[in-house]
Amino acid sequence: MQTALFQDNIGTYKTPNGQLLKWIGNKQRFATEIAEQFPRRFNRYFEPFLGSGAVMATVAPLRGVGSDTFEPLVDIWKALRNDPDLLVSWYAERESRLLLNDKVSVYESVKASYNAKPNGADFIFLSRACYGGVIRFRKADGYMSTPCGVHTPISTESFRKRVVEWHKRVSHCDFVHCDYQQAFDDAKAGDLIYCDPPYTFSQAILYGAQSFSLKTLLESIDRAKSKGVYVALSIDGNKKSGDFICDLPIPHDLFEKESLVNCGRSMLKRFQMEGQTLENEIVADRLLLTY
């Protein structure tokens, strides 16, 4: 059974060259380390907290389902798979405005358009132009509140190259706008679910985090495990140079294996502390496996 497109050998994965979306907390740098701990053989691959999709693109499954509750994000993934030229045109139209106007005014104009009517075409540019990829929305009204980043967004040509590569990697995947529990309901014995949900301790200001219940997710993982589904979960590990271990309500017999993935210094904490250098804010994720 072949499970992925971009493996030299079973269990050896290659990460895409460059992120498609700029997204804080994304697993681009660690996707290979994570994916190499997946089962060597599995049927369908599910990623129900899709976000930037770095792990899915690294796995490049022959049968995959990516899903998210954030519809503009899912629109981007659908365009990537079904009409990559359309996705490039969305970005090109907004990036081209930077030639005639200053970056902040262009960003604020696109953000106002998005907030008036949330959509994937505006969001793809905002994700690449906002501060540090911090995707933050007000809970009350869904308003995207992240300011413009200090960096220059990548050129349309650079974005096009990424689209070409990422399109190949997700060409065998379906993308669905739904709650993560639908993915758990659809998965069958021998399938693999990779979960990268909002983190309880470190990502409380990010989209979806305010209403997320880790307890409910853990109950879904338990049910999936009982029907023979492989589940891998990335979640809070430690921070502040390892001195603080995040205490989470994880049943002692739910997971068979645990490892730490060193994520380096916290960009989100830097955003919250107005760009200070954070020598002591070292973060490690826990990767928990039911197999």
Secondary structure, 3 states (H helix, E strand, C coil): CCCECCECCCCCECCCCCCCCCCCCCCCCCHHHHHCCCCCCCCCEEECCCCCCHHHHHHCECCEEEEECCHHHHHHHHHHHHCHHHHHHHHHHHHHHHHCCCHHHHHHHHHHHHHHCCCHHHHHHHHHHEHHHCCCECCCCCCECCCECCCCCCCHHHHHHHHHHHHHHCCCEEEEECCHHHHHHHCCCCCEEEECCCCCCCCCCCCCCCCCCHHHHHHHHHHHHHCCCEEEEEEEEEECCCCEECCCCCCCCCCCEEEEEEEEECHHHHHHCCCCCCCCCEEEEEEEECC
